Structure formats: structure tokens, C-alpha cells
Amino acid sequence: MNSLRISVALAFVFALGATPAFATCNISDAQLEEAVLENPVLRDPQNRHLVRDLRTLRDAAFLLWSYGLHDDCERVLGNIRQLIAAPAMGQLGGNDEDEANEQLAAGEPQTRQGGEILGNRDAPGARPLIDINELGPGLRVDEIVGSEVRSADDKIVGEVRNVIIGTRDRWDYVIIASGGFFIPGKDSIVVPLRYLQVNEERNSFFLRIPSAEVKTVPLMPDQDYLWLADETWRATNDAIFQSLIPDPVPTAPATATPAAQ
């Protein structure tokens, strides 16, 4: 992640004093955001997935440009322009579910086979973990999604795939691909954010239960997030974490006794 940030930062530096070689792929020429603003088809809520995909393609073009792959960058920009000009193309493509699942699986990070199981919590000088609710400054979503999650005994649980922001009486949750790295909804668990800890570097999150108890947590029942409206399932899932990791009882602040009149 740090190397990616460095390469992106270097790309911006080059952009400030671009040579002709770096100007061969001009991402702004695609005018994606202008098209989203002006094209009612792209603003249609039913096409939000297409806009998201177009922005992902734009990010891919930028990444190719930052590595000097300008011809490839220009080809991706051509695809973006083509989809902007004919948004209905976004509905085309194969509908073979098995093939789609195979293609998606190819992009999924895999569990380490015979590699490191334990992390570095026992390393000399390792700093104590930080409770999420005591963290300051706060975490950005992009610092959470994609991060590894480990158990209290420092074994890989999986990877954060999504964040659910609570509203009113609802808790904040993270969706963790469990048992390794899988597509969310297939083998994922729903963990209240308050029960996570994070290391000093903010690149590894920890459940406060050992790996054996992680197996007692039920899998997320659907990938359409219908469970959010299922109060019974959510209460049952929350109760598991409450029983495994009781909430600390907050200490009430001392109040001054009013002075006698």
C-alpha cells in the first residue's frame, strides 16, 4: 500500500511538470465527471453501478499512467469514452453465472498455504492493541476495507470487505471474509465494530476472541444485506459478541455537589 501511495504521489509530481512522454494519456480528456453531471442516463439511480465501474476504470487508467504504461492507459480511456457515449453497453456482456463466479474468484486474495499463520504480536517491542472506541484520530473507511483481521491468538480470520454505518439504534459493523479470503456473503461474518482492536500501525485488526470461538459466529445469511432489516438475526448475532466480549461498564463522571444557598 505504501509503494502504491508513493507511485501515485510521484505521478502527481510528474503531472505538475509533465514532459511530452507523460502527456500521451490525458485522463481528464475522458471528461467522466462532466458526463455524469450532464447525462441524465448516467444520473439514473439504476445506472449507479455503471458510474462506479467507470470510475474504477478511470482509477485503473491513472495507475497505468503512473507506471508509464501510456498506451495501455489510452486503451482504457477509449473504453471509458465508449461507455460514456453509449451507456446501454453497460448492460451487455455474458450472463453465465459459473463463468462470472470463476472470473470473480480469480481476483480474490487467497489464504496463505503453508505460510505465516501467526503474526508479530509476540515480537519484542510490540505495542499494545488499541480499542476502536479509544482510537484517535479516527479511522477512514479506506483504512478499514481490505485490512486483515486476526483473532486474539494472532491467527488470520480474514479480510474486511465492507463497513456498515449504524443509524439510530443500529450498531456499526464490519463484514469480514472468514476462514481465509472469499466473496462477501459466501463465507463472511458480521462483526460489531466496537469489538475490534487495531495495532499501532493501523494495518491489522483484531477480534478479542480466539480463533476457536470465531467458528461459533454464524455466517452472514445473504449478500444483499437483507439481514440488516432482520432484527431477530441481528440481535442473535450481536448477543454472541456480547457474551464472548462483555461491554465494559462506563464509569460515570463525578458530579459536583451544588453549593448550599
Secondary structure, 3 states (H helix, E strand, C coil): CHHHHHHHHHHHHHHHCCCHHHHCCCHHHHCHHHHHHHCHHHHCHHHHHHHHHHHHHHHHHHHHHHCCCHHHHHHHHHHHHHHHHCHHHHHCCCCCHHHHHHHHHHCCCCCCCCCCCECCCCCCCCCCCEEHHHCCCCCCHHHHCCCEEECCCCEEEEEEEEEECCCCCCCCEEEEEECCCCCCCCCEEEEEHHHEEECCCCCEEEECCCHHHHCCCCCCCCCCCHHHHCHHHHHHHHHHHHHHCCCCCCCCCCCCCCCCC
